[in-house]
Amino acid sequence: MLKVLQNLMQVQSVDLRLNDVRARLATFPKKIAELDARVAAARAEVDHSKAAQLATIKDRKKYELDVELWKEKVRKYKDQTSQIKTNEAYKALQHEVQMAEDEIAKAEDRLLEQMVASEEYDRRIKASEKALKEVEEIVRGERGRMETEKAAANKEFAELNAERERLAVEIPEDMRDHYERIAKKHNGVSLAEVRDEKCTACGMRVRPHVFQEMRRANSEQMFHCETCTRILYYIEPVAAPAAAAANQTSASATSTSES
Ligand SMILES: [Zn+2]
């Protein structure tokens, strides 16, 4: 096999791994954002419960004040009773007292409702604070794992880059440029194996006479896919005697329908 082809294949194998590591590294910001969002949601639930509790306490104070005000009125009305001269005025005052007492009862009902609600919010605050702690604990663990993974990926990335540089110096510059140009066009994949007389990258058939030339050249010559322009290589399948040869003809005959 051509030395340069061999070197390019090694570079390609490193490049594929680099692609993989790069893709892995690219997932971390989103994963970290998701963890942050989980904590934020749990914290928002605590804030929400506390705000609701605060509103309840404010309402309760208002209703307590209402009760006091109406009670004060009742006291005033009752004080006035002694000065009442007519039966009618007395009745009117009694009516006022009754209305004030109704208001007291209503305010006390609302007060009771608020107290019940307040207990509910207390429970909700406690539950949401507990949930927040749990989420924080889980997220801390996951973040730690993620940092470890990320550090490993960064290390792998650096190692692969170093390996790539080491491999690249062995390749003539014009071939390196050639490889990079094709790689850039094809998402980092510049080489393609020919299998079943087809370019495995784009799936297009290699013309029969080109394929014959490839077999004859036995990788001592460089070929390109006429469709996708990738550098092609062909590795003769390890021929297990007669049966395999027979198989291969039938395999290539049927494989046309597979892809
Ligand atoms: Zn192709």
Residues whose N, C-alpha, C, O or C-beta is under 5 A from the ligand:
A	BS01	ZN	C199 A201 C202 C225 T227 C228
